[in-house]
Amino acid sequence: MPSLSPALLIPILVVFAAGVGFGVQAPLNAALGRGIGGGVAAAAISFGVGFVALLLLTVLFGQAPSLAKATSMPPVYWLGGLLGAVVVWAMLWSVPTIGILTAFAALLLGQLSAALVLDAIGAFAAPVHPITPTRVLALAMVAGGLILSRL
């Protein structure tokens, strides 16, 4: 079994921690939506708070000049924000009905399905990682987890 070097372990732990935060974010946003009576408004608040935090970090890290360069990028690269908004809204809308675990299992299955294809074609200049039986099995296992989450 291959070992995890610090060069791999650290990013994995950072993403794991972000995943924990994302897991907490969905029920928080759902509760906010219920409390204010509007899911879209709750998503807007969530993104507004995130925007302010990221804007402060942009200034703190000396990356403010990079903001001006964004307008020179192809419009397709701006869709990430729109897709993120859809994710936040879909999660806060679905969590009260299907539960946190099932919502995240469905989200993860969607993300991994897209990732499998995007890896295989090297989308957006990412390195190519071919579709292999092992990767398909991993996706099938997540699909099984989604099904089991509702039994």
N, C-alpha and C positions, 0 to 999 in steps of 0.2 A: 504494500500500500504506500503510495507516495506521501511524503511528509509535507506539512504546510510550513513554508519558510515565512519569516516575519514580513517579507515583501508581499506575500499573499494573505497571511493571517490578519494583518492590520486592516487592509481594505475590507476583508470579509467581516471583521468585527465592527468596523464603522458602519457598513451597510446593514448589518444585523441590528445595531443600535438604532439606526434610522428606521428600520422596519418595525421595531418595537414602538418608536414614536408614531409611525404611521398607523400602527394598530390601535394606539390610544386616540389618535386624531379622529378616526371615523366615529366612534361613539360620542366623543366630545362635540363634534360638529352636528351629529344627529340630535343630541340633547339641546344644543344651541338652536337648531332649526325648530324643534318642538317648543322651546321656551319663547322664541320670538314669533312663532307662527309662520315661518317661511324658510323652506329649504334653500331656495336660490339666494335669498338674502343672507342666510347663514354661510353659504359657500363664498359669497362676496366678502363677508366679514373675515372669514378664514384667509382668503387670498389677500385681502387688504393688510391684515396683520403680517402675513408672510412677506408681502411686498415691502412694507416698511422695514422689517428685519433685514431682508436681503439688500435693500438700498443702503441701510446703515453699514452693513458688512462690506458692500461694494466700496463705499467711501473709506472705511477703516483700512481695507486692504489696498488702497490706492488704485482701484480699478475703475474709478468714475469715468476716465477718458474712454474706456471701452464701450460705455453706453452709446456714445455718438456713432460708433462703428456698426451698431446693430442695424441701422437703416440701410447699410450697404449689403446686408445679407439677403439671400433669396427669401421671399415671403414664406416658403414652406417651412423654414426653420423657426418661424414665429408660431407655428401651430402647436408646439410643445406646451405653451401656456394655455391654449384653448383645450387641449387634450387633458391637461392637469385639472382644469376647472371641471371638465366632464367627470373625471374620476372622483373628485371631491364631492360633487353633487350626487353622483350615482351611489356612492357609498353612504352618504348621510341620508339619502332617500330610502335605500334598501335595508340598512341595518335594523331599523325598527320592525321590519316585516320578516326578514329571513335570518336575522341574528348576525353577530360580528363574525363568527367562524365561517359560516357559509358565504357571507359576502366576501370575505377575504379569500376563501378558496376559489370562488368564481373569478375574482379579480386576478388572483395569481395564475389561474388557468389561462385567462385571456392574455396576461402579460407574457407568460411562457410560450404560448402559441405564437404570438407575434415575434417574440425573441428568437424562436427556432427558425422562423422564416427570415427575419432580418439578419441573423447570423449567417445563414446559408448564402444570402446574396451579397453580404458585405455592405448593407445599407448605410448610407450617410458616411461613407469612407471608413467604416468599422472593419476590423480584420474579419476575414471569412472563417467560419467554423462550420464544417459540413454537418448535415443532418445524418445522424448515425442511429443504429438501433438502440443504443444505450440512451441517447437523448430522447428518442421517441418513447422509450419505456419510462423515463423520468416524467415526461408529460402525461403519459397514461396513468402513472401513479398519482399525480396531482388530480387528474380527473376522477380517479377512484376515491381520493380524499374528499372531493366535492360531493360525490354521491353519498359517501359514508357520513358526511356532516349532517345529512338530512334524515338518516335512519333513526 
